[in-house]
């Protein structure tokens, strides 16, 4: 309880009045339930329209950088998430230049109270392979380094990532599970795409699809038409979850 000081009829007299703070409703303990509670839709997470001069200026900067990289004919579909409602001390989170799949998933997990070191898609592929082979995080890291295709994370970050996820069968996926699509081989091993399951029945994912379409929600089969669902990698969060408020409409926190 908190107290407020208020004046009464007699001059010089004061008394304390108890004021009950507004109760804080937290998200459920299970991460799949957190997905259901949050309004994870592109139009609420990243509104396309700017609503003040600050946003407009940031959009102009983002669009200029986008045009410089992709050419004047490319259509800019930048998204801007300005502040984290669960961390008042956080800096602005800027997606004005758009966002790739791994940064998007990382940000959504942070919003849900699930914290892990930022990881690229190839790092999640490594997690899946290490878990599938039964090799410890440390041994897998050492083997990858010796092979000439090192994991581009600090050892302690890799161990934390490894310990935060487990493999899940395709038939058992739940909201919040990650779907990893292994694709072409790059300098540091296989690269690909990562998505998050939004609903299990029907099986839909939310992801940063590409620079043209931006953030979309769609059936998994439609998201990866050229890859059999059985060939995808599925990972489930097993780390701890921070207590975060239940925000029914996330757009209320975006200016």
C-alpha positions in Angstrom: 0.0 0.0 0.0 1.1 3.5 -0.6 0.2 6.7 1.3 -0.7 10.2 0.1 -0.7 13.3 2.2 -3.9 15.5 1.9 -5.0 18.6 3.7 -8.1 18.7 5.9 -10.4 21.4 7.1 -8.3 22.6 10.1 -5.3 24.7 8.9 -2.0 23.0 9.4 -3.5 19.5 9.9 -2.7 16.7 7.5 -3.7 13.0 7.5 -2.6 10.0 5.5 -4.9 8.4 3.0 -4.2 4.9 1.8 -4.4 4.5 -2.0 -4.5 1.0 -3.5 -2.2 0.8 -6.6 -3.7 -0.6 -9.8 -3.1 -4.4 -9.7 -0.4 -5.6 -12.1 -1.6 -8.6 -14.2 1.3 -10.7 -15.3 1.5 -13.0 -18.3 1.0 -16.7 -17.7 3.9 -18.8 -16.6 4.0 -20.9 -19.7 5.5 -19.3 -22.8 2.9 -20.8 -25.2 0.2 -19.1 -23.2 2.1 -15.8 -23.4 1.9 -16.0 -27.2 -1.9 -16.4 -26.9 -2.2 -13.3 -24.6 -0.1 -10.9 -26.6 -1.5 -9.3 -29.8 1.3 -10.5 -32.1 0.0 -9.1 -35.3 2.1 -7.1 -37.8 -0.3 -4.1 -37.7 -0.1 -3.9 -33.9 3.6 -4.7 -33.4 4.9 -2.5 -36.2 2.3 0.1 -37.4 3.2 1.3 -40.9 1.8 4.8 -40.4 3.9 7.4 -38.6 2.1 9.4 -36.0 4.5 12.1 -34.9 7.4 14.2 -36.2 10.0 12.0 -34.4 8.8 8.9 -36.1 8.6 10.6 -39.4 12.2 11.8 -39.2 13.3 8.3 -38.3 11.4 6.8 -41.2 13.0 9.3 -43.6 16.5 8.3 -42.4 15.6 4.6 -42.7 14.1 5.0 -46.1 17.2 6.8 -47.4 19.5 4.1 -46.1 17.2 1.4 -47.6 17.1 3.1 -51.1 20.9 3.4 -51.0 21.3 -0.3 -50.4 18.5 -1.7 -52.6 18.0 1.0 -55.2 15.5 3.8 -55.8 12.9 1.4 -57.3 12.8 -0.8 -54.2 9.7 -0.2 -52.0 10.5 0.6 -48.4 8.3 -1.2 -45.9 10.2 -0.3 -42.7 8.8 -1.0 -39.2 9.5 0.9 -36.1 9.1 -0.4 -32.5 10.0 2.6 -30.3 10.2 1.4 -26.8 10.0 -1.7 -24.6 6.9 -1.5 -22.3 8.4 -4.0 -20.0 11.7 -2.2 -19.4 11.4 1.6 -18.9 15.2 2.0 -18.8 15.6 0.5 -22.3 16.8 2.4 -25.3 14.7 2.9 -28.3 14.4 -0.2 -30.4 14.7 0.8 -34.0 13.4 -1.4 -36.9 13.1 1.6 -39.3 15.4 -0.2 -41.7 13.3 -3.3 -41.6 14.3 -6.4 -39.7 15.6 -9.8 -40.6 14.1 -13.0 -39.3 16.5 -13.6 -36.4 16.4 -10.1 -34.9 12.6 -10.2 -35.1 12.3 -13.6 -33.2 14.9 -12.3 -30.7 12.8 -9.2 -30.0 9.5 -11.1 -29.7 11.1 -13.4 -27.2 12.4 -10.5 -25.1 8.9 -9.0 -25.1 7.6 -12.4 -23.7 10.3 -12.4 -20.9 12.5 -15.0 -22.6 16.0 -13.7 -22.8 18.8 -15.4 -24.8 21.9 -14.0 -26.5 21.1 -12.8 -30.0 21.6 -15.7 -32.4 21.6 -15.9 -36.1 19.7 -18.7 -37.9 22.9 -20.7 -38.4 23.4 -20.7 -34.6 19.9 -22.2 -34.1 20.9 -24.8 -36.8 24.0 -25.6 -34.7 21.8 -26.0 -31.6 19.6 -28.4 -33.3 22.5 -30.5 -34.6 24.3 -30.5 -31.3 21.1 -31.6 -29.5 20.4 -34.3 -32.1 23.9 -35.7 -31.8 23.8 -35.7 -28.0 27.1 -33.7 -27.9 27.6 -31.3 -25.0 27.6 -27.6 -25.8 31.3 -27.3 -25.0 32.4 -30.3 -27.1 30.3 -29.2 -30.1 31.8 -25.7 -29.9 35.3 -27.0 -29.8 34.7 -29.4 -32.7 33.2 -26.6 -34.8 36.1 -24.3 -34.1 38.6 -27.0 -35.0 36.7 -27.8 -38.2 37.4 -24.3 -39.6 33.6 -23.4 -39.5 33.5 -21.8 -36.0 30.3 -20.7 -34.2 30.4 -16.9 -34.3 29.3 -16.5 -30.7 31.3 -16.2 -27.5 31.6 -19.6 -25.7 29.5 -18.5 -22.7 26.8 -17.1 -25.1 26.7 -20.3 -27.1 26.3 -22.5 -23.9 23.5 -20.3 -22.7 21.7 -20.5 -26.1 22.3 -24.3 -26.2 20.8 -24.7 -22.7 17.7 -22.5 -23.5 16.2 -24.7 -26.2 15.4 -28.4 -26.9 14.3 -30.3 -29.9 10.6 -30.9 -30.4 8.9 -33.2 -32.9 6.9 -31.7 -35.8 3.7 -33.2 -34.5 4.1 -31.7 -31.0 4.7 -28.0 -31.9 3.2 -25.3 -29.7 2.9 -21.5 -29.9 6.3 -19.9 -29.3 8.3 -22.8 -30.7 10.9 -21.8 -33.3 10.9 -23.2 -36.8 14.3 -23.2 -38.4 14.7 -23.7 -42.2 18.2 -24.8 -43.2 19.1 -23.5 -46.6 22.3 -22.7 -48.5 25.8 -23.1 -47.0 27.7 -20.0 -46.2 31.1 -19.1 -44.8 30.2 -20.2 -41.3 28.0 -23.2 -42.2 24.4 -23.5 -43.2 22.3 -20.4 -43.3 18.5 -20.3 -43.4 15.4 -18.7 -42.0 13.8 -18.7 -38.5 10.1 -18.3 -37.6 8.0 -18.5 -34.5 4.8 -20.6 -34.2 1.9 -18.4 -33.5 -0.9 -21.0 -33.4 -0.6 -24.8 -33.5 -4.1 -25.6 -34.9 -4.1 -24.3 -37.5 -0.3 -24.3 -37.7 0.6 -20.6 -38.4 3.9 -18.8 -38.0 4.8 -15.1 -37.5 8.1 -14.1 -39.1 10.1 -11.4 -41.0 9.5 -13.0 -44.4 11.7 -10.8 -46.6 12.4 -7.2 -47.3 9.5 -6.8 -49.6 6.7 -8.4 -47.6 8.0 -7.6 -44.1 6.4 -9.1 -41.0 3.6 -11.6 -41.9 1.4 -14.3 -40.3 0.7 -17.2 -42.5 0.4 -21.0 -42.5 3.7 -22.8 -42.1 3.1 -24.7 -45.3 2.7 -21.5 -47.2 5.7 -19.8 -45.5 8.1 -22.5 -46.8 6.4 -24.0 -49.9 9.7 -25.5 -51.2 10.7 -27.3 -48.0 8.9 -30.4 -46.6 7.7 -29.8 -43.1 9.5 -32.9 -41.9 12.8 -31.4 -43.0 12.4 -28.3 -40.8 14.1 -28.0 -37.4 11.8 -27.3 -34.4 13.1 -25.9 -31.2 11.3 -25.2 -27.9 12.2 -22.7 -25.2 13.3 -24.4 -21.9 14.9 -21.4 -20.2 13.5 -19.3 -17.5 10.8 -16.6 -18.0 10.8 -13.2 -16.5 7.6 -11.9 -14.9 6.2 -9.4 -17.4 2.8 -7.6 -17.6 -0.1 -8.9 -19.6 -0.5 -6.4 -22.4 -3.7 -7.1 -24.3 -2.9 -4.6 -27.0 0.8 -4.2 -27.6 0.1 -1.2 -29.9 -0.8 0.8 -26.9 2.9 1.0 -26.0 4.0 2.0 -29.5 4.1 5.7 -30.3 
